[in-house]
Amino acid sequence: MSDDNQQIENVVRAFSDCWNRHDMEAFAQLFAEDAEFVNVVGLWWKGREEIKRAHVATHATMFKNSRLTIDKVAIRLVTPDVAVARSSWELSGHLSPAGEALPGRKGILMNLLARTNGIWKIIDAQNTDIIEGVLAPPQHGKRN
Amino acid sequence: MSDDNQQIENVVRAFSDCWNRHDMEAFAQLFAEDAEFVNVVGLWWKGREEIKRAHVATHATMFKNSRLTIDKVAIRLVTPDVAVARSSWELSGHLSPAGEALPGRKGILMNLLARTNGIWKIIDAQNTDIIEGVLAPPQHGKRN
């Protein structure tokens, strides 16, 4: 693996490492200051501070003891300093708003990274749940 | 609006125009040959041909008479030749696998575009349903 690919993969691995330590300060530092992030239900966060605040809130509650496992990281360099990294993930140990344990979830995370002053940061991210067995689900109905 | 932003917005507008004409040949031409696309249920298509084949299949069935409306297009230039374009959308007129009319859906589409030989093409896309009223839903339950 090239040095660039290794550095990019390290950022994506740090995403789950910080998540699993519930260290949202370190998590936020993976993002550029003006990064944007769309989560699995279409919340659109603008800027590192919003991304951090949202994750601090969920990691104090539903994601407090959750564990995120990121599978292979597929990397495509768009330019020498811009790359798309995409990974399947699994989440376990998360709770409902009422505090009940929930079954595991799977999804696909897209991270767009750019290198500035030698450091790769996430400048954009979008996350999508994997809903098995359907091509495109009805939005207002039961999904399984 | 700068010429670049206008050209990028034109590609995103063409995404919905081609969708609404159900012209999947023209739709496919908006993508670079090695483009990737993750749809709202986490299907990960690799290459223009796979993207085209999947959309030809759905536009012969569930999306045959569907209408996609793309709201504002938020554009961020990453380099002079690479841009992220993100838009909220609404879909109506789509059917269930059994052929029943389904309620409208909303989501957020991320397109990553690159300019090659003066032409902006989509090199990566990821789509996410908007599920209102929840921060991050259980994957195997009712969502509303």
Chai-1 contact restraints between the chains, C-beta under 6 A:
chainA,res_idxA,chainB,res_idxB,connection_type,confidence,min_distance_angstrom,max_distance_angstrom,comment,restraint_id
A,V38,B,I108,contact,1.0,0.0,6.0,A-B,restraint_1
A,V38,B,T128,contact,1.0,0.0,6.0,A-B,restraint_2
A,V40,B,A136,contact,1.0,0.0,6.0,A-B,restraint_3
A,V41,B,I131,contact,1.0,0.0,6.0,A-B,restraint_4
A,V41,B,V134,contact,1.0,0.0,6.0,A-B,restraint_5
A,V41,B,P137,contact,1.0,0.0,6.0,A-B,restraint_6
A,G42,B,I108,contact,1.0,0.0,6.0,A-B,restraint_7
A,G42,B,T128,contact,1.0,0.0,6.0,A-B,restraint_8
A,G42,B,I130,contact,1.0,0.0,6.0,A-B,restraint_9
A,V78,B,V82,contact,1.0,0.0,6.0,A-B,restraint_10
A,T79,B,T79,contact,1.0,0.0,6.0,A-B,restraint_11
A,V82,B,V78,contact,1.0,0.0,6.0,A-B,restraint_12
A,V82,B,V82,contact,1.0,0.0,6.0,A-B,restraint_13
A,V84,B,D124,contact,1.0,0.0,6.0,A-B,restraint_14
A,L102,B,P138,contact,1.0,0.0,6.0,A-B,restraint_15
A,P103,B,H140,contact,1.0,0.0,6.0,A-B,restraint_16
A,R105,B,Q139,contact,1.0,0.0,6.0,A-B,restraint_17
A,I108,B,V38,contact,1.0,0.0,6.0,A-B,restraint_18
A,I108,B,G42,contact,1.0,0.0,6.0,A-B,restraint_19
A,M110,B,Q126,contact,1.0,0.0,6.0,A-B,restraint_20
A,D124,B,V84,contact,1.0,0.0,6.0,A-B,restraint_21
A,Q126,B,M110,contact,1.0,0.0,6.0,A-B,restraint_22
A,Q126,B,Q126,contact,1.0,0.0,6.0,A-B,restraint_23
A,T128,B,V38,contact,1.0,0.0,6.0,A-B,restraint_24
A,T128,B,G42,contact,1.0,0.0,6.0,A-B,restraint_25
A,T128,B,T128,contact,1.0,0.0,6.0,A-B,restraint_26
A,D129,B,Q139,contact,1.0,0.0,6.0,A-B,restraint_27
A,I130,B,G42,contact,1.0,0.0,6.0,A-B,restraint_28
A,I131,B,V41,contact,1.0,0.0,6.0,A-B,restraint_29
A,V134,B,V41,contact,1.0,0.0,6.0,A-B,restraint_30
A,A136,B,V40,contact,1.0,0.0,6.0,A-B,restraint_31
A,A136,B,V41,contact,1.0,0.0,6.0,A-B,restraint_32
A,P137,B,V41,contact,1.0,0.0,6.0,A-B,restraint_33
A,P138,B,L102,contact,1.0,0.0,6.0,A-B,restraint_34
A,Q139,B,R105,contact,1.0,0.0,6.0,A-B,restraint_35
A,Q139,B,D129,contact,1.0,0.0,6.0,A-B,restraint_36
A,H140,B,P103,contact,1.0,0.0,6.0,A-B,restraint_37
A,H140,B,N144,contact,1.0,0.0,6.0,A-B,restraint_38
A,K142,B,K142,contact,1.0,0.0,6.0,A-B,restraint_39
A,N144,B,H140,contact,1.0,0.0,6.0,A-B,restraint_40
